[in-house]
Amino acid sequence: MRPSRRAPDELRPVTLERGVVKYAEGSCLVKFGDTHVLVTATLEDRLPPWLKGQGRGWVTAEYGMLPRATSERTRREASAGKQSGRTVEIQRLIGRSLRTIVDLEALGERQITVDCDVLQADGGTRTASITGAWVALADCINWMKARNMIKANVMRDNVAAISCGIYNGTPVLDLDYAEDSEAQTDANFVMTGDGRIIEVQGTAEREPFTQDEFLALMALAQKGIARLVDLQKLAVA
C-alpha cells in the first residue's frame, strides 16, 4: 500500500492554472498534489552574446525553492552567494526540455526565460516545473501571436515530465516525498506529446534495478505523461 493510498499507476491530483501573474507574458501555477510551483515566461528582445546574428532565438530556465517550501527553512541561495549543484542541474534540464519542442528560428532573435519557483515541495518539483513550464511557454507564444510578432508555429509538440520509482518492491507512478525518500529506485522521465523521449534520469538507491523493472517504470511514465499532456491541452484550449 502506498502512503497516499493511490493505485500504482495513479497520479496525484494535478491542476494547471493559467494567467496567475499579471505582468508575465505567460504564467502557470502547477500543482502535483502538495507540490506547488509558480511558473512565469518572460519575453525579452535580447540574446546570449554567442547567439547574436544567427537568426534564431533561445529558451532558457531558472529554478529555485522558497525558504519555507519544505518542512524546515532552507537558506536562500542568493544569501549563500551561489546556486547549488542541484539547482543548476534542474534549471538546465527544464531549459533543454523546452528547447527540444521549440522552433528557435521561427521564434526570431528573442529570448524567453522561464522561471520556476517552488512554493511548496512534496516530491517531483522538477517534473511539475517542466509540465507547468510548457503551459506558461504556450501562453507566451500565444501572446506573441496576438501581436503579430510571429506567424509560424513555434511550438512543435507538448512536453511533460513525471517521476516513477520502485517502492516496497512495486513500480509506482508520481512519487511524493514519503515514497521518494524510501524508494529502492527512482527515475524521472521527460517526454513529448507523441511519446518520444527527451531525457531519462534513473538511480538505484539501494539495489541495482533490472531491465524488466526499468521497462515497467517506462510504461508507467508513458501512461502518466499521456494524462499530463491531455491536461496541458485542456488548460490552453
Buried (B, 14 or more C-beta within 10 A) or exposed (E): EBEBEBEEBBBBEBBBBBEBBEEBBBBBBBBBBBBBBBBBBBBEEEBEEEBEEEEBBBBBBBBBBBEEBBEEEBEEBEEEEEBEEEBBEBBEBBBBBBBBBBBBEBBBBBBBBBBBBBBBBBBBBBBBBBBBBBBBBBBBBBBBBEEEEBEEEBBBBBBBBBBBBBBEEEBBBBBBBBBBEBBBBBBBBBBBBEEEEBBBBBEBBEEEBEEEBBEBBBBBBBBBBBBBBEBBEEBBE
